[in-house]
Amino acid sequence: MRTIVLGVAAAVLAACASQEETTVTAKAIDRDAHLYLEEVEGADALAWVRAQNERTLKVLEGDTRFQGYYDAALKIATSKERIPYGSIRKGYVYNFWQDEAHERGLWRRTTLSDYAGASPAWETLLDIDALATKEGANWVYKGVQCLPPEQTRCLLSLSNGGKDAVRVREYSIAEGGAKAGFVEGGFDLPEAKSSFVWENKDALLLSTDWGPDTLTDSGYPFVVKRLKRGQAMDAAGEVFRGAKDNVGVWPLSMEDEAGNRWFGVSQAETFFTSSYFIFPQSGEGAPIQLPIPKKASPVGLFAGSLVLTLEEDWAPQGPNSQEGGQFKAGDLVAFNWASFMADGRLGQVELVFRPTPKQALQGVGISKNQLLVNISDNVAVKVMAYTRDGANWVSKEVPLPPNGSAGVIYADHDETTAFLGYEGYLSPDTLYTYDTTSGDVKQLRQLPAWFDAGPYKVDQHEATSKDGTKVPYFVVHKKEIKLDGTNPTLVYGYGGFQVSQTPGYSGTVGKLWLEQGGVYVMANIRGGGEFGPAWHQAGLKTKRQVVYDDFIAVAEDLVTKKITSPKHMGAMGGSNGGLLMGVMFTQRPDLFNAIVCQVPLLDMLRYHLLLAGASWIDEYGDPAVPEERAWLEKLSPYHNVDPAKTYPEIYFETSTKDDRVHPGHARKMAKLLEDMGKPFLYYENIDGGHSAAANQRETARRTALEFTYLARKLIDGK
């Protein structure tokens, strides 16, 4: 989530220490003078950050409510009653766990049979806290990838402070428990935004920073090499090369029910378009490109077919009998894999699932004998199980609670047991085991109720956006709510990258907001994936104003219904949602009294030059294209603060270690407001990456700061 920056032609009134009014023109505020704040670890930049942190923490942590909020949030974050979600491999359930005693966390496992009991006997495979202490490093666990079929040789990803860039080290769990450890002389990849797959026990397919001219403009690798055991990085043999203007190139592997494996690469030309290539199993010859649309995502192999989702319409070239050979964006389709690999030609493409206008695919999992599909229907999600019956695909709904978010937590083509989950705004997360052979569903665990849901209810409404589009939103509130416009109300939104905001349970929202008399709103605005690719694509590039109009329409509808009023209404969003918050701040400062702007994009004329920003050009537009630059200049919050306007006191949050969305966005916007004499609060966590929190204490602190700010603004009216 980056050099020409234009000013705003207006005047600003700022109060001097002497209380005399001084007029400052926009041109007098030199935005280029803020570029030093893009130096992530720069001395001057960090000095400014520390000063803002000190000022902000004095205000928020000095509030009498903060400690209670923090204690409640920490209790929830570190509770031993949390569900230990995990993956299933060879009769074991693997889990990563953090609590008060293990701040950085434990990688551990237990048997599948023991996991079903009330108190599983966990076997620790790696203590990240102990490792960080031993090595004097700020390690944050980022996951493991183990070599099939044994699944005992693993590649462990560790991040310095929570960054996306990781160091990758080989770790053996063959002897388990206390005997697990790093492999002497094993694979050890230096810090980078790497991607890898095991080709065999002695070779990896790896895309990483190989040195000069091997990273894209987005900062991701575009060269894939084969790295053999014991081989120096510079001796690895190249197997595929993309281009510098790609978003990135990553290795991939696929496995069928019989255990046969295929390897290849995904070449992402843009954020939303990719080409897929498969290497011949013989190891001889050029890679074979999959003849599928650029906007399509292979899910994996099931029942002899390659299953893929479509994000654009497709008329395949080949003997297709279904739907006249025409498939639509949002469809789930499949074609015979063995036939394609035999001659490189596409045979019949079959329709597996087609959503209605109110439905959308929300994810697909593959078990040993069922294809498990998450389908949202007017934003509530269910799970459908698909199997192949001769020439037909047949389905049945998995029996889970309705009117919330049901979904696949974990499924694997080697396993007949899958983990499924369910949650709702007032229904705690519940974990189920699903036997894909018998169809049996058993409740395994449920979160404790972190707040009493009895006094509350959930309503779903629709607001009418500026262009007439109906935009759904959820409202969580007391059953006996008074419609007098005084209810403190928090509206959350994201609106980008086809990410759906479906019903979810949050103990902290319940304890720190609902129980304090607050109303919680989730806005399902365009840009997301709630109604499939078309809902997302409606707000791309120069059409993006509809996303912001949708959010404004929801907020105005809340006022019309007298649920709240601008004095008592706040908004929150992070990352792309942070950009949404910035736009709300500049376009409708009259509509909100509080805005929590988390890890945001804000300088939309330089976003493509900062960290991963170039990868998002397909979403936002390219500042190098005149038409798109003109639109971005109108949109960019950093370039649209009007010195003559009155703004609410906004609260920025970011992280020094965020190597996805550059902290310079939040820094520069806050500094601009400081220059203009506008009110703001600012907190930058030193660790945490894009989540702005590397451990549960920091997560609890960040949450407590947010809700203290919201209480001050929307309950107290400060």
C-alpha positions in Angstrom: 0.0 0.0 0.0 3.6 6.0 -2.8 6.6 13.5 -7.5 4.5 16.0 -7.9 2.1 16.9 -5.1 -0.4 19.7 -5.7 -1.7 22.1 -3.1 -5.2 23.1 -2.2 -6.2 26.7 -3.2 -7.9 28.0 0.0 -7.1 29.7 3.2 -6.7 28.3 6.7 -7.3 30.0 10.0 -5.1 28.8 12.8 -5.0 30.1 16.4 -1.5 31.2 17.5 -0.3 30.9 21.0 -1.1 34.5 21.5 -4.8 33.8 20.5 -4.3 36.1 17.5 -5.7 34.8 14.2 -3.3 34.2 11.4 -4.3 33.4 7.8 -2.3 30.6 6.1 -2.8 30.0 2.4 -2.7 26.4 1.2 0.4 27.2 -1.0 2.2 28.1 2.2 1.9 24.5 3.4 4.5 22.7 1.3 3.5 19.0 1.1 6.8 18.1 -0.4 8.3 19.3 2.9 6.5 16.3 4.5 8.4 13.7 2.4 10.9 13.1 5.2 8.1 11.4 7.0 8.3 8.6 4.3 11.7 7.7 5.8 10.4 4.9 7.9 13.3 4.8 10.4 14.5 8.3 9.7 15.6 10.2 12.9 13.5 13.3 12.2 10.4 11.2 11.2 10.6 9.0 14.4 11.1 12.1 16.6 7.9 13.5 15.2 6.2 10.1 15.7 7.3 9.8 19.3 6.1 13.3 20.1 2.7 12.6 18.6 2.5 9.2 20.4 3.3 10.9 23.7 0.7 13.6 23.2 -2.0 11.2 22.1 -1.4 8.5 24.8 -1.5 11.3 27.5 -5.0 12.1 26.3 -6.4 8.6 25.7 -4.6 6.6 28.4 -5.3 9.4 30.8 -9.0 8.9 30.4 -10.5 7.0 33.4 -12.1 4.5 31.1 -8.9 3.4 29.3 -7.6 0.9 31.9 -11.0 -0.8 32.2 -11.2 -1.1 28.4 -7.7 -2.4 28.2 -8.2 -5.0 30.9 -11.4 -6.2 29.2 -9.8 -6.4 25.8 -6.7 -8.2 27.1 -8.9 -10.7 29.0 -10.7 -11.5 25.7 -7.5 -11.6 23.7 -5.6 -13.9 26.0 -8.4 -16.1 27.3 -7.7 -19.8 27.5 -11.3 -20.3 26.4 -10.6 -19.0 22.9 -11.0 -21.6 20.2 -7.6 -23.2 19.2 -8.3 -23.2 15.5 -5.9 -25.5 13.5 -5.1 -27.5 10.5 -5.3 -31.3 10.2 -2.3 -33.3 9.0 -1.7 -37.0 9.4 -3.9 -37.5 12.4 -2.7 -34.3 14.2 -4.2 -30.9 14.7 -1.6 -28.1 14.4 -2.3 -24.8 16.1 -0.5 -21.5 16.8 -1.4 -20.2 20.3 -0.8 -16.9 22.1 -1.7 -16.0 25.7 -0.4 -14.0 28.6 2.4 -16.5 29.3 3.3 -16.8 25.6 3.1 -13.4 24.1 4.8 -14.3 20.9 3.2 -17.7 20.8 3.6 -21.5 20.7 3.4 -23.7 17.6 2.0 -26.9 18.9 0.0 -30.0 18.0 -2.3 -32.6 19.5 -3.9 -35.7 18.1 -7.2 -35.3 16.2 -8.9 -37.6 18.7 -7.6 -35.7 21.7 -8.5 -32.4 20.1 -12.2 -33.5 20.3 -11.9 -33.6 24.1 -12.4 -30.8 26.5 -8.7 -30.6 27.5 -6.3 -31.7 24.7 -2.7 -32.6 25.6 -0.8 -30.2 23.5 2.8 -31.0 22.4 4.9 -27.8 21.9 6.9 -27.9 18.7 8.4 -24.4 18.9 8.2 -21.6 21.6 8.5 -18.3 19.7 9.1 -16.4 22.9 12.0 -18.6 23.9 13.5 -18.5 20.4 13.3 -14.7 20.3 15.0 -14.5 23.7 17.7 -17.0 22.7 18.5 -15.3 19.4 17.9 -11.7 20.6 15.4 -11.2 17.8 12.0 -9.6 17.5 10.4 -12.7 15.9 6.8 -12.8 14.9 5.4 -16.1 13.7 4.1 -16.0 10.1 3.3 -19.7 9.4 4.7 -23.0 8.3 4.7 -25.1 5.1 5.4 -28.8 5.4 6.6 -31.3 2.8 4.0 -33.8 1.8 3.3 -36.7 2.2 5.2 -37.1 5.5 4.6 -33.5 6.7 7.5 -33.6 9.1 10.0 -31.3 7.2 8.7 -27.8 7.4 9.6 -24.3 6.3 9.1 -21.9 9.1 8.4 -18.2 8.3 9.5 -15.6 10.9 9.1 -11.9 10.6 11.0 -9.1 12.3 8.3 -7.2 14.2 5.4 -8.3 12.1 6.5 -7.2 8.6 5.3 -9.0 5.5 9.0 -9.8 4.7 10.1 -13.0 6.4 13.1 -15.1 7.1 12.4 -18.8 6.2 14.2 -21.6 8.0 13.9 -25.4 7.8 12.5 -27.1 10.9 12.0 -30.8 11.6 9.2 -32.2 13.7 9.9 -35.8 12.7 10.7 -36.8 16.3 8.2 -34.3 17.8 8.1 -32.3 21.0 11.4 -31.6 22.7 13.3 -33.1 19.8 11.8 -30.8 17.2 14.3 -28.2 15.9 16.0 -26.4 13.1 17.7 -28.6 10.6 21.5 -28.2 10.7 22.6 -27.1 7.3 18.9 -26.9 6.2 17.3 -24.3 4.0 17.7 -20.8 5.4 16.3 -18.0 3.3 17.2 -14.4 4.0 14.5 -11.8 4.8 12.4 -11.0 1.8 8.8 -11.1 0.6 9.4 -14.7 -0.5 7.0 -17.4 -1.8 8.0 -21.0 -2.1 6.8 -24.6 -2.5 8.5 -27.9 -1.7 9.3 -29.6 -5.0 10.8 -32.6 -3.1 12.8 -33.1 0.1 15.9 -31.6 -1.4 14.6 -28.8 -3.7 12.4 -25.7 -3.5 10.7 -23.6 -6.1 11.3 -20.1 -4.8 10.5 -16.6 -5.8 12.4 -14.0 -3.7 14.7 -11.0 -3.8 17.5 -12.5 -5.9 19.3 -9.1 -6.2 19.2 -6.2 -8.6 16.4 -6.2 -11.1 14.5 -9.2 -9.7 11.7 -7.3 -7.9 8.6 -5.7 -9.5 7.6 -2.1 -9.1 5.3 -3.4 -6.4 8.2 -4.8 -4.5 7.4 -8.5 -5.1 9.7 -11.0 -6.9 9.2 -11.9 -10.6 11.9 -14.6 -11.0 11.3 -18.2 -9.9 14.3 -20.5 -9.4 14.9 -24.0 -8.2 17.0 -24.0 -5.0 18.6 -27.3 -4.1 19.7 -28.4 -0.6 23.1 -27.1 0.2 23.1 -24.8 -2.8 24.1 -21.2 -2.5 21.3 -18.7 -3.4 23.3 -17.3 -6.3 23.7 -20.8 -7.8 19.9 -21.6 -8.0 18.7 -22.3 -11.5 16.1 -20.1 -13.0 12.8 -21.8 -14.1 10.6 -18.9 -14.9 10.9 -15.1 -15.4 8.1 -12.6 -15.4 8.4 -8.8 -15.9 9.3 -5.9 -13.8 5.9 -4.3 -14.4 4.0 -7.4 -13.1 2.7 -7.3 -9.6 4.6 -10.5 -8.9 5.3 -14.1 -9.9 4.9 -17.0 -7.4 5.4 -20.8 -7.6 2.4 -23.0 -7.1 1.7 -26.7 -6.6 -1.4 -28.8 -7.0 -2.2 -32.3 -5.8 -5.0 -34.7 -6.8 -6.7 -37.4 -4.7 -4.1 -40.0 -5.7 -1.2 -37.9 -4.4 0.1 -36.8 -7.8 1.6 -33.4 -7.8 2.0 -30.7 -10.4 4.1 -27.6 -10.2 3.9 -24.3 -11.9 3.8 -20.5 -11.4 1.2 -17.8 -11.1 2.2 -14.6 -13.0 0.1 -11.7 -11.7 0.3 -9.1 -14.4 -2.0 -6.9 -12.3 -3.7 -7.2 -8.9 -6.8 -8.8 -10.5 -5.3 -10.6 -13.6 -3.0 -13.6 -13.7 -1.7 -16.2 -16.1 -1.0 -19.7 -14.8 1.6 -22.0 -16.1 2.2 -25.7 -15.4 5.6 -27.4 -15.7 5.6 -30.8 -17.6 5.9 -33.6 -15.0 8.7 -35.0 -17.1 10.8 -31.9 -16.4 11.3 -31.5 -20.1 9.9 -28.7 -22.3 8.2 -25.3 -21.8 5.6 -24.7 -19.2 2.0 -25.1 -20.4 -0.3 -22.0 -19.9 -3.8 -22.8 -18.6 -6.3 -21.6 -21.2 -8.5 -19.7 -18.7 -9.5 -16.1 -18.4 -7.0 -13.6 -16.8 -9.6 -12.9 -14.1 -10.1 -16.5 -12.9 -8.7 -18.2 -9.8 -7.9 -22.0 -9.8 -9.1 -23.5 -6.5 -7.5 -27.0 -6.9 -8.1 -30.5 -8.2 -11.2 -32.4 -7.3 -12.9 -35.5 -8.8 -10.5 -35.4 -11.7 -11.2 -31.8 -12.5 -9.5 -28.4 -12.1 -12.0 -26.2 -10.2 -11.9 -22.4 -10.7 -13.8 -19.3 -9.9 -14.5 -16.7 -12.5 -14.3 -12.9 -12.0 -15.2 -12.2 -15.6 -17.5 -13.7 -18.3 -15.9 -16.5 -20.3 -16.8 -18.2 -23.6 -14.2 -21.1 -23.6 -12.8 -22.4 -26.9 -13.7 -26.1 -27.0 -16.6 -28.6 -27.0 -18.7 -27.0 -24.3 -22.3 -28.1 -24.0 -23.5 -26.2 -20.9 -24.9 -22.7 -21.0 -24.0 -22.6 -24.7 -20.4 -22.4 -23.7 -20.9 -19.1 -22.0 -20.1 -18.6 -18.3 -20.5 -15.6 -16.1 -18.5 -13.7 -13.6 -19.1 -15.2 -10.2 -19.5 -18.8 -11.6 -17.7 -21.8 -10.2 -16.6 -24.1 -13.1 -14.5 -27.1 -13.7 -12.8 -29.0 -16.5 -11.1 -32.5 -16.8 -7.5 -32.2 -15.7 -6.1 -35.5 -17.2 -7.5 -34.7 -20.6 -6.0 -31.2 -20.6 -2.6 -32.4 -19.5 -2.6 -35.2 -22.1 -2.8 -32.9 -25.1 -2.9 -29.3 -23.8 -6.4 -28.7 -25.2 -9.4 -27.6 -23.2 -12.3 -30.0 -23.2 -15.8 -29.5 -21.9 -16.1 -26.9 -19.2 -18.8 -27.6 -16.7 -20.8 -25.3 -14.5 -20.6 -26.3 -10.8 -22.5 -23.3 -9.3 -24.0 -20.0 -10.5 -25.0 -17.4 -8.0 -28.3 -15.5 -8.1 -28.1 -11.6 -8.1 -28.1 -11.6 -4.3 -25.6 -14.4 -3.9 -21.8 -14.7 -4.2 -19.0 -17.2 -3.7 -17.2 -16.5 -0.5 -14.6 -19.3 -0.6 -14.0 -22.9 -1.6 -12.4 -25.8 0.3 -11.5 -29.2 -1.0 -11.7 -32.3 1.2 -10.9 -35.9 0.2 -14.4 -36.5 -1.1 -16.4 -33.2 -1.2 -16.0 -29.8 -2.6 -17.1 -27.4 0.1 -18.4 -24.0 -1.1 -19.2 -20.9 1.1 -22.1 -19.0 -0.5 -23.5 -15.7 0.8 -27.1 -15.0 0.2 -28.0 -11.4 1.0 -24.8 -11.3 3.0 -25.6 -14.3 5.2 -23.3 -17.2 4.5 -24.0 -21.0 4.2 -21.9 -24.0 3.2 -22.8 -26.2 0.3 -21.2 -29.7 -0.3 -20.7 -30.7 -3.9 -19.8 -34.1 -5.3 -19.5 -35.5 -8.8 -22.2 -38.0 -9.8 -21.3 -39.3 -13.2 -21.6 -36.3 -15.6 -23.4 -34.2 -13.0 -22.5 -32.0 -10.1 -24.8 -32.5 -7.1 -25.0 -30.5 -3.9 -26.6 -30.4 -0.5 -26.5 -27.8 2.2 -24.4 -28.6 5.3 -26.7 -28.3 8.4 -25.3 -25.2 10.2 -27.2 -22.3 11.9 -28.7 -19.7 9.5 -28.5 -15.9 9.3 -24.9 -15.5 10.1 -21.5 -16.5 8.7 -21.0 -20.2 8.2 -17.9 -21.3 6.5 -15.0 -23.7 5.9 -12.3 -23.2 8.5 -10.0 -26.0 7.2 -10.3 -28.7 4.5 -7.6 -30.7 2.8 -7.7 -33.1 -0.1 -6.0 -35.7 2.0 -8.5 -35.5 4.9 -12.1 -36.7 5.3 -12.6 -34.5 8.3 -13.1 -30.8 7.8 -13.4 -27.9 10.3 -16.4 -25.6 9.8 -17.3 -22.5 11.7 -20.3 -20.3 12.4 -20.7 -16.8 14.0 -23.0 -13.9 14.0 -23.0 -10.4 15.5 -24.6 -11.8 18.7 -23.6 -15.5 18.3 -20.1 -16.4 19.5 -17.8 -18.3 17.1 -18.5 -22.0 17.1 -16.3 -24.7 15.7 -17.7 -27.9 14.1 -16.2 -31.1 12.8 -17.7 -32.3 9.5 -17.3 -35.9 8.4 -17.4 -35.5 4.6 -18.0 -39.3 4.3 -21.0 -39.7 6.6 -22.2 -36.0 6.5 -22.2 -35.8 10.3 -21.7 -32.4 11.8 -20.7 -32.1 15.5 -20.2 -29.0 17.6 -16.7 -29.1 19.0 -16.1 -25.8 20.7 -17.8 -22.4 21.2 -16.4 -19.2 22.4 -17.7 -18.0 25.7 -20.3 -15.2 25.5 -18.1 -12.1 26.2 -21.1 -10.0 26.6 -24.8 -10.7 27.4 -26.5 -10.7 24.0 -30.0 -10.8 25.5 -30.7 -7.0 25.4 -29.6 -6.6 21.8 -30.9 -7.4 18.3 -29.6 -7.3 14.7 -31.5 -5.5 11.9 -30.7 -5.4 8.3 -31.6 -2.3 6.4 -31.0 -0.8 2.9 -29.9 2.7 2.1 -30.4 4.2 -1.3 -27.1 5.5 -2.7 -26.7 8.6 -4.9 -27.2 6.6 -8.2 -30.2 4.7 -6.8 -28.4 1.5 -5.8 -29.7 -0.3 -2.8 -26.9 -0.8 -0.2 -27.5 -3.2 2.7 -26.2 -2.6 6.1 -26.5 -4.3 9.5 -27.4 -2.5 12.8 -26.7 -4.1 16.2 -28.5 -2.2 18.9 -30.6 -2.5 22.1 -34.0 -3.9 21.6 -35.5 -0.9 23.4 -33.6 1.7 21.4 -34.9 5.2 21.5 -35.1 6.8 18.0 -34.2 10.3 19.1 -30.9 10.8 17.3 -28.8 10.6 20.4 -27.4 7.0 20.3 -23.6 6.9 20.0 -23.1 4.9 16.7 -20.1 3.4 15.1 -20.2 2.7 11.4 -17.6 0.3 10.0 -16.7 0.0 6.3 -14.1 -1.4 3.9 -15.3 -1.3 0.3 -12.5 -2.7 -1.8 -10.6 -5.6 -3.4 -13.8 -7.8 -3.4 -13.5 -8.3 0.3 -16.9 -9.1 1.9 -18.0 -7.9 5.3 -20.2 -10.7 6.6 -21.7 -11.1 10.1 -19.0 -11.7 12.8 -18.8 -11.9 16.5 -16.6 -9.4 18.4 -16.3 -9.6 22.2 -14.5 -6.3 22.3 -17.3 -4.5 20.3 -19.8 -6.1 22.7 -17.9 -5.2 25.9 -16.4 -1.9 24.9 -19.2 -0.5 22.8 -22.6 -2.1 23.0 -22.5 -2.4 26.8 -21.5 1.3 26.9 -24.8 2.2 25.2 -23.4 2.2 21.6 -24.9 1.1 18.3 -22.7 -0.9 15.9 -23.2 -0.7 12.1 -21.6 -2.7 9.3 -22.0 -1.1 5.8 -21.9 -3.6 2.9 -20.8 -1.0 0.4 -19.7 -1.5 -3.2 -16.1 -2.3 -3.8 -16.5 -5.4 -1.6 -17.5 -8.9 -2.7 -20.9 -9.2 -0.9 -22.7 -9.7 -4.3 -19.9 -11.0 -6.4 -17.4 -9.5 -8.9 -19.9 -6.9 -10.3 -20.4 -5.4 -6.8 -16.6 -5.0 -6.6 -16.0 -3.8 -10.1 -18.7 -1.1 -9.9 -16.2 1.0 -7.8 -12.9 0.5 -9.6 -10.6 3.4 -10.6 -12.5 6.5 -11.8 -15.9 4.9 -10.8 -14.8 4.8 -7.1 -16.9 7.6 -5.9 -19.9 5.2 -5.7 -18.1 3.4 -2.9 -18.0 6.6 -0.9 -21.5 7.6 -1.9 -22.7 4.2 -0.5 -21.1 4.8 2.9 -22.5 8.3 3.0 -25.9 7.0 2.1 -25.8 4.5 5.0 -24.7 7.2 7.4 -27.5 9.6 6.2 -30.0 6.8 6.5 -29.1 6.3 10.1 -29.8 9.9 10.7 -33.1 9.8 8.8 -34.2 6.8 10.9 -33.2 8.9 14.0 -30.9 6.1 15.2 -28.2 8.7 15.6 -27.1 12.1 14.5 -23.8 13.6 13.2 -22.9 14.7 16.8 -23.1 11.1 18.0 -21.9 9.2 14.8 -18.4 7.9 14.2 -16.7 5.8 11.5 -13.9 3.3 11.5 -11.9 1.5 8.8 -8.5 0.2 8.1 -6.1 -0.2 5.1 -8.4 0.4 2.1 -11.0 1.2 4.8 -8.5 3.7 6.1 -8.7 5.5 2.7 -12.5 5.3 3.0 -12.1 7.1 6.4 -9.9 9.7 4.8 -12.4 10.4 2.1 -15.2 10.7 4.7 -13.1 13.2 6.6 -12.5 15.4 3.6 -15.9 14.9 1.8 -18.3 14.9 4.7 -16.8 16.3 7.8 -20.2 17.5 8.8 -21.6 13.9 9.0 -19.2 12.4 11.7 -17.9 13.5 15.0 -15.3 10.8 15.2 -13.2 8.9 12.6 -10.8 6.0 13.4 -8.4 5.9 10.4 -6.4 2.7 10.7 -3.2 1.9 8.7 -4.6 4.0 5.8 -3.7 5.0 2.3 -4.1 8.8 2.1 -1.7 10.2 -0.5 -3.2 8.9 -3.7 -0.8 10.7 -5.9 2.2 8.9 -4.5 0.6 5.6 -3.2 2.0 3.7 -6.2 5.6 4.7 -5.3 5.4 3.4 -1.7 6.0 -0.2 -0.8 3.3 -2.5 -2.4 1.3 0.4 -3.7 2.0 -0.2 -7.4 0.1 -3.5 -7.1 -3.1 -1.7 -6.4 -3.2 0.4 -9.6 -6.0 -1.8 -11.0 -8.1 -0.9 -7.9 -7.5 2.8 -7.6 -6.0 4.0 -11.0 -2.6 5.1 -12.2 -1.4 8.6 -11.3 0.7 8.4 -14.5 -2.5 8.3 -16.6 -3.9 11.9 -17.0 -7.6 11.0 -16.7 -6.9 8.7 -13.7 -4.6 11.2 -12.1 -7.2 13.9 -12.4 -9.7 11.7 -10.5 -7.1 10.7 -7.9 -6.4 14.3 -7.3 -10.0 14.9 -6.5 -10.2 11.8 -4.3 -6.9 11.9 -2.4 -7.5 12.9 1.2 -4.0 14.3 1.6 -4.7 16.8 -1.2 -8.3 17.7 -0.3 -8.1 19.1 3.2 -9.7 22.5 3.0 -8.0 25.0 5.4 -11.3 27.0 5.6 -13.4 24.0 6.8 -14.1 22.7 10.2 -13.2 19.0 10.7 -13.8 16.5 13.5 -10.8 15.4 15.5 -9.6 12.4 13.6 -7.6 9.5 15.1 -4.9 7.9 13.0 -3.3 4.6 13.8 -0.4 3.0 11.9 2.7 0.9 12.4 6.4 1.5 11.8 6.8 -2.1 10.8 4.0 -2.0 8.2 5.7 -2.9 5.0 2.5 -3.1 3.0 0.8 0.2 3.5 3.5 2.8 4.2 3.2 4.6 7.5 4.1 7.8 5.6 0.4 8.1 4.5 -0.8 8.6 8.1 2.2 10.5 9.1 2.0 13.1 6.3 -1.8 13.6 6.7 -1.4 14.1 10.4 1.5 16.6 9.8 -0.6 18.4 7.3 -3.4 18.8 9.8 -0.8 20.0 12.4 0.4 22.6 9.9 -3.1 23.8 9.4 -4.0 23.9 13.1 -6.6 21.2 12.8 -7.3 18.8 15.6 -6.1 15.2 15.4 -4.8 12.3 17.5 -2.0 10.0 16.2 -0.6 6.6 17.5 2.1 4.6 15.7 3.0 1.2 17.0 6.6 0.4 16.6 5.8 -3.3 15.8 2.9 -5.1 14.3 3.1 -4.9 10.6 -0.1 -4.2 8.7 -2.2 -5.4 11.6 -0.7 -2.6 13.7 -0.2 -5.1 16.5 2.3 -7.9 16.8 1.0 -9.5 20.0 -2.1 -9.6 22.1 -1.1 -6.9 24.5 -0.6 -4.5 21.7 -3.9 -5.6 20.1 -5.6 -5.0 23.4 -4.0 -1.6 23.8 -4.9 -0.5 20.3 -8.5 -1.6 20.8 -8.7 0.2 24.2 -7.3 3.4 22.6 -9.9 3.2 19.8 -12.9 2.8 22.1 -11.6 5.4 24.6 -11.4 7.9 21.7 -14.9 6.9 20.5 -16.4 7.2 24.0 -14.9 10.7 24.4 -16.2 11.9 21.1 -19.6 10.1 20.7 -20.7 9.5 24.3 -19.2 12.5 26.0 -19.5 14.7 22.9 -15.9 16.1 23.3 
